[in-house]
Structure formats: C-alpha cells, structure tokens
Amino acid sequence: MFNGKKRFGLATLACVSLAITFSAPAAAWKRGAVQTFALIPSGEPMVEGLAVGPDGKVYSPTFNPTGSGPSQLFTFDPQGRLLKQVTIAGSSSAMLGLEVMPGTTNALLVIDFGAGQVLSVDPNNGSTAAPCVTLPAANTPKSGLNGITFDNQSPPNIYVSDSFEGIIWRFSPSESGKACGEASIWAGPDATLLPSNGVPPFGANGIEFNSKFDTMFVCNTAMDWIVKIPVATPTKPEVFTNSINGCDGLRLDSDDNIWVAANQADEIVVVSSTGDSAGKAIAKLGDFDGVNQGVTNGLLFPASPAFSPDGKWLYVTNLELDLRTVTAVPGPPDTTVDSDWTTQVTQHSIARLTAKIPPIQSSPIQSSP
C-alpha cells in the first residue's frame, strides 16, 4: 500500500547510503561544447593566425609552410559567414599571427613568417604597403616570427615573438618618428624563449600584456611553458608555469586569466596569473572528437585564440598541422599523437566555444563509518 511515503527496507537503505558515500567525484570542470564557427573554403590551405576586430569581424590568413606565395586572407562576420577572400599582395605562403591596430576597425598587421617581416594589409582588397616591421638583415633569414601584440603607449609599440631565435622584437613609432621600420631586441635571446629540443620546434610564440601593461606573458611551445617578462626588466624572463602541452597562442581576459591554446592536447587551458593561485590551471575547455567527412569535430592542433568584442565567445583556429610534413620529430617513430588524425582533414576550420570559466565541482569520497 502506498500512502504518500516510499518505504525502504534496511538493506535498500544501506545500498543507497553506500552509493552516496562512495560515488566518484564529479568532473573537476566542464569542458563545454566546441562549435565549428567557420569553414575555410574547400581546397585552401590551413589557417593559423586569428584576430577579431572591434566590429566583430574575424580575420585569418592561410599558412602553407611547404607551398609558394602569395597567401589568402579570409574575413568572416560574427556568425561565421565568409564576407571576403583576398590575396595578400607580395606575401609568402606562410602567414602566422595578426592583429588589428589599436584605435582602428580593420587596419591589420600580419606576420609573414616565410619572409621574416610584418605586413600592413588592407582586408578589403589584400593590398600591402612596404613591410611595416622588418628585422636587421643578419636576423631575417634565421628568424621565426610568430606572435604579435601592442602596449598601451600612444602610438603603441609593436612587439613580435621570434620562435627560432628566442627573441621578442619591438618597433617603437614614437622613438623612430615613423609608423613602420626596423625592430630592435626588447627581450632575449634567452633560454626561456628558445625551443631547445622540444616538440613542436617553436620557442616564443603567443604574446600578450596583462591589464596593467607591466608584464608580458609568452608561450614557449616546444618547452610547454608560459614565460613571464617584467616590463621594467625585460632582460630577465622567467618561467611562469609548466606543462601546457604545446603552449601556442594565448589571450588574457578582463580578470587577467590566461587562455592558452594547447596545440598537442587539443584543448584550451585557462591559467590564473594573479594572487595565490598564479600559475594554476582553473579550467580546461574543449577537446578533440574525431574527424567527420573531412572536418574536425572540436579542436585539432588549436593555435590562435581570440575573444569576441563582448567577451562571450572564444574563437580558435584549428591548425590541423601534420608536423611530419614540416620537421623531423626527434626519436622514432617520426610522429605525434595527432599526426594521423590531421591527414584525415580535407577542409580546414575555425572553432568557437563559450568564453566562460565553469565552477570547480567536487564530491569528495568519504570514509564509511
């Protein structure tokens, strides 16, 4: 007879109690769903760099390290629709980081990795002025320019990471009296910025300042580090935190949390940069979920993250790079965990995920009485 109260026997209650007491802990964080934001037109090379303008438009150039120039530049609207595809005049086939110049809507500076220079590019027609930032002639052929950022000076100084030489280059318009010109060394060469024997063989990569502009954070991809460079003493870089598998591009949010694309772990790692938790992972977001009809589900070799203007979304390029095609990985076999997956990709993509740090959840195991 049911009288509105469920009756349990002692044995049933004991089982329920044990189930509650010894239930496994809940997930430490919710990774969240990764959406395909945009598809790169079929037949075009992979994309690595990514920037978002103040109007919400998303820009990304092609990266084909084994091809021949020029590269393509794609412009997408905030819904992922392709608005424009232009040829970047006078470029090599391998373009990497890019940014919208502060104070403008769409004046782009794009790193020409293949030529060791930074180009000023008009996304409306692909035209370029003379190279905006160059290196000393002795450094150009051995450089690996990768990430780009600006400080809060007026006009802003331009900073570019050099993955192969372990250098952060700086060009100062106010000091030179020109909008463009030859950069000089701001930090490095330094062991914290060099690739050593790590994989992938890129040292200094993604770069950005904190909100006070007194510290630059730099990914060292090969060594799985975030490096910290004090603006007051840029000659003294130091390892800030370890073990981000393929620390590639990074961005800081309004709370100075560092959002890092871990290209060999196929995830976004969020690291606190302040207080007692500085250097601690506070979220791991996104994941790889296979390749479906030639398109990545989730993240595959994520490279360059960028926030939407309202901070609600994080966009990230799926580089989908088979490292065997561009470098000899030390030791047998000559492969990485993602190599065979990348060969299944026939159309490249840009992903996005909600830029929200989920709360830490826990259900600690308790001892039985």
C-alpha positions in Angstrom: 0.0 0.0 0.0 1.4 3.4 -1.0 0.4 6.2 1.5 2.5 9.0 0.0 5.7 7.9 1.6 8.1 5.5 0.0 9.1 2.7 2.3 12.6 1.2 2.2 13.9 -1.9 3.8 17.1 -1.7 5.8 19.1 -3.5 3.1 17.9 -0.9 0.5 18.8 2.0 2.7 22.3 0.5 3.3 22.8 0.3 -0.5 21.7 3.8 -1.1 24.0 5.1 1.7 27.0 3.2 0.2 26.2 4.6 -3.3 26.2 8.1 -1.9 29.2 7.7 0.3 31.4 6.1 -2.4 30.2 7.8 -5.5 33.0 9.0 -7.8 33.9 12.7 -7.7 32.2 15.0 -10.2 34.2 16.3 -13.1 36.7 19.0 -12.0 35.5 21.2 -14.8 33.0 21.1 -17.6 34.8 21.2 -20.9 31.8 22.6 -22.8 30.8 22.2 -26.4 33.0 23.3 -29.2 31.3 24.6 -32.3 32.5 24.8 -35.9 32.4 28.6 -36.3 33.6 28.8 -39.9 34.8 26.6 -42.7 37.8 27.7 -44.8 36.9 27.4 -48.5 37.5 24.0 -49.8 40.9 23.4 -51.4 42.5 26.3 -49.4 45.5 25.7 -47.0 45.2 25.6 -43.2 45.0 28.8 -41.2 47.0 29.6 -38.0 46.6 33.2 -37.0 43.4 34.8 -36.0 42.2 38.3 -35.0 38.8 39.8 -34.2 38.0 43.5 -34.9 36.0 45.8 -32.7 33.1 45.3 -35.1 33.2 41.5 -34.5 34.6 40.6 -37.9 37.1 37.6 -37.7 40.3 37.6 -39.8 42.5 34.7 -40.6 45.3 34.2 -43.2 46.5 30.9 -44.8 49.6 29.1 -43.6 51.2 26.7 -46.1 54.9 26.3 -45.0 55.7 23.9 -47.9 53.9 25.9 -50.6 54.6 29.1 -52.6 53.0 32.5 -52.2 51.0 34.6 -52.1 48.7 33.8 -49.1 45.0 34.3 -48.8 43.2 36.4 -46.1 39.6 35.5 -45.1 37.1 37.8 -43.4 34.1 36.3 -41.6 31.1 38.0 -40.0 30.3 37.3 -36.3 28.0 34.4 -37.4 30.8 32.7 -39.4 29.8 33.7 -42.9 32.6 34.3 -45.3 32.4 38.0 -46.3 35.6 38.3 -48.3 38.6 36.4 -49.5 41.6 38.4 -50.9 45.1 37.6 -51.9 47.8 39.3 -49.7 49.9 41.1 -52.2 53.6 40.3 -52.1 53.3 37.8 -49.3 54.9 34.3 -48.9 52.7 31.3 -48.5 53.2 31.1 -44.7 51.4 33.8 -42.7 51.1 33.5 -38.9 49.9 35.9 -36.2 47.9 39.0 -37.0 46.3 41.8 -35.1 44.0 44.8 -35.7 45.9 48.0 -35.0 44.6 49.7 -31.8 42.2 52.5 -32.5 41.2 51.2 -35.9 38.4 49.0 -37.2 40.3 46.8 -39.7 43.9 48.0 -40.2 45.7 44.7 -40.0 49.3 43.9 -39.2 50.1 40.3 -40.4 53.2 38.3 -39.7 54.8 37.0 -42.9 56.6 34.0 -41.3 58.1 32.9 -44.6 59.7 36.3 -45.2 60.6 37.4 -41.7 58.6 40.6 -41.7 55.3 42.1 -40.7 53.0 43.4 -43.4 50.3 46.1 -43.2 47.3 44.6 -45.0 44.0 46.0 -46.2 41.5 43.2 -45.7 39.2 44.8 -48.3 41.5 44.2 -51.2 44.6 42.5 -49.9 46.9 45.4 -50.8 50.0 45.9 -48.7 52.3 48.8 -48.1 56.0 48.4 -47.8 56.8 45.9 -45.0 55.7 47.6 -41.7 58.1 45.9 -39.4 61.4 44.4 -40.5 64.4 42.8 -38.7 68.1 43.5 -39.1 69.4 41.9 -42.2 71.5 39.4 -40.2 68.5 38.1 -38.3 65.9 37.9 -41.1 66.9 34.5 -42.7 67.1 32.7 -39.4 64.0 34.2 -37.7 60.7 32.6 -37.0 58.3 35.5 -36.4 55.1 34.2 -34.9 53.0 36.2 -32.4 52.3 40.0 -32.3 50.9 42.4 -29.7 50.9 46.1 -28.7 51.4 48.0 -25.5 49.4 51.0 -24.2 51.6 53.7 -25.4 50.4 56.4 -27.9 51.2 55.5 -30.5 51.5 51.8 -29.4 54.8 50.0 -29.7 54.7 46.8 -31.7 56.0 43.5 -30.3 56.7 40.4 -32.3 57.9 37.0 -31.0 60.7 35.1 -32.7 60.2 31.3 -32.2 63.6 30.3 -33.6 65.9 33.0 -32.1 64.3 33.2 -28.7 63.7 36.9 -29.0 60.9 39.4 -28.5 61.3 42.2 -31.1 60.0 45.7 -30.6 59.3 48.6 -33.0 58.6 52.0 -31.5 56.9 54.5 -33.7 57.4 57.3 -31.2 61.2 56.7 -30.9 61.7 56.3 -34.6 59.3 59.1 -35.7 57.9 56.7 -38.3 54.8 54.4 -38.4 56.9 51.5 -39.7 60.5 50.5 -39.6 63.2 48.1 -38.3 62.6 46.4 -35.0 65.2 46.0 -32.2 65.6 43.4 -29.5 63.4 44.0 -26.4 63.9 40.7 -24.7 66.2 37.7 -25.3 67.9 35.8 -26.8 67.1 33.8 -23.7 66.9 30.1 -22.8 63.3 30.6 -21.6 62.3 31.7 -25.1 64.2 29.1 -27.2 62.8 25.8 -28.4 65.7 23.7 -27.3 64.9 20.1 -28.4 61.2 20.3 -27.7 58.2 19.4 -30.0 56.8 21.2 -31.9 60.2 23.0 -32.5 58.9 26.6 -31.9 60.0 28.6 -28.9 58.5 32.1 -28.2 55.0 32.1 -29.7 51.8 33.8 -28.5 52.4 37.0 -26.6 50.2 39.5 -24.7 50.4 42.0 -21.8 48.4 41.9 -18.7 45.8 44.7 -17.9 48.4 46.8 -16.1 50.8 46.5 -19.0 53.6 45.8 -16.5 54.1 42.1 -17.5 54.2 40.3 -20.8 53.2 36.6 -21.0 54.7 34.4 -23.7 54.1 30.8 -24.7 57.1 28.6 -25.3 55.6 25.9 -27.5 58.4 23.4 -27.5 59.0 23.6 -23.8 55.3 23.7 -22.7 55.9 26.9 -20.7 54.3 30.2 -20.1 57.1 32.7 -19.7 56.7 35.9 -17.7 58.6 39.0 -18.8 58.6 42.1 -16.5 58.3 45.3 -18.5 60.7 47.0 -16.0 63.4 44.4 -16.6 62.7 42.6 -19.9 66.2 41.2 -19.8 65.0 38.8 -17.1 62.4 36.5 -18.5 61.3 33.6 -16.2 59.2 30.5 -16.5 55.8 31.3 -15.0 54.2 27.9 -15.2 54.9 24.5 -16.8 53.3 21.5 -18.5 50.9 23.1 -21.0 51.2 20.6 -23.9 52.1 22.7 -26.9 51.5 26.2 -25.5 50.7 28.1 -28.6 48.6 31.3 -28.8 47.3 33.0 -25.7 44.9 35.7 -24.6 44.2 37.4 -21.3 40.7 38.2 -20.2 39.5 41.1 -18.2 40.5 39.3 -15.0 44.0 38.6 -16.3 43.3 34.9 -16.6 45.4 33.5 -19.4 43.6 31.5 -22.0 46.1 29.2 -23.8 45.7 27.0 -26.9 47.4 23.7 -26.1 48.1 22.5 -29.6 49.3 19.0 -28.7 46.5 18.4 -26.1 43.7 19.7 -28.3 42.3 21.9 -25.6 42.1 25.4 -24.1 43.8 25.7 -20.7 42.9 28.7 -18.6 45.6 29.7 -16.1 45.3 32.2 -13.2 48.0 34.9 -13.4 47.4 36.7 -10.1 47.3 36.1 -6.4 48.0 32.8 -4.5 46.7 30.8 -7.5 49.1 32.3 -10.0 50.2 29.6 -12.4 47.4 27.3 -11.6 45.0 25.8 -14.1 41.5 26.9 -13.3 39.8 25.4 -16.3 40.4 23.0 -19.3 37.9 23.6 -22.1 37.2 21.9 -25.4 38.5 18.7 -26.8 39.0 16.7 -30.0 36.1 14.5 -31.1 37.3 13.0 -34.3 37.1 14.0 -38.0 33.7 13.8 -39.7 33.6 13.9 -43.5 37.0 15.7 -43.6 36.1 18.3 -41.0 37.4 18.4 -37.4 34.9 17.9 -34.6 36.1 20.1 -31.7 39.8 21.1 -31.6 42.7 19.7 -33.5 46.1 21.4 -33.1 44.4 24.6 -31.9 46.7 27.5 -32.5 45.4 31.1 -32.1 42.6 32.1 -29.7 40.8 35.5 -29.7 37.8 36.8 -27.8 34.7 38.3 -29.4 34.3 42.0 -28.6 31.7 41.3 -25.9 33.9 38.6 -24.3 31.2 35.9 -24.7 33.0 33.8 -27.2 36.5 32.4 -27.7 37.4 31.8 -31.3 40.4 29.5 -32.1 42.0 28.3 -35.3 42.3 24.6 -35.9 45.8 24.5 -37.5 45.4 20.7 -38.1 49.2 20.5 -38.9 50.9 17.2 -39.6 54.3 18.0 -38.1 55.9 15.2 -40.1 55.5 17.4 -43.2 57.5 20.3 -41.9 60.1 18.9 -39.4 61.8 15.8 -38.3 60.4 14.9 -34.8 63.3 13.6 -32.6 63.3 9.9 -32.0 61.4 7.0 -33.5 58.8 7.0 -34.7 58.6 10.2 -36.6 55.1 11.1 -35.5 52.9 12.9 -32.9 49.7 11.8 -31.3 47.6 13.9 -33.8 49.6 13.3 -36.9 47.4 10.5 -38.4 44.2 12.5 -37.5 45.4 15.6 -39.3 45.8 13.6 -42.5 42.1 12.9 -42.5 41.2 16.6 -42.7 40.2 17.8 -46.1 38.7 21.1 -45.2 40.1 23.4 -42.5 38.1 25.2 -39.9 37.9 27.8 -37.1 36.2 26.7 -33.9 34.5 28.7 -31.1 33.4 27.9 -27.6 31.7 29.9 -24.8 34.3 32.0 -23.0 33.1 31.0 -19.6 35.1 29.5 -16.7 32.9 26.9 -15.1 32.9 26.5 -11.3 35.0 23.7 -9.9 32.7 20.8 -8.8 33.6 18.1 -6.3 32.1 15.2 -4.4 34.9 14.0 -2.1 34.9 10.4 -1.2 34.0 9.9 2.4 35.1 7.0 4.6 32.4 4.6 5.6 31.5 4.6 9.3 
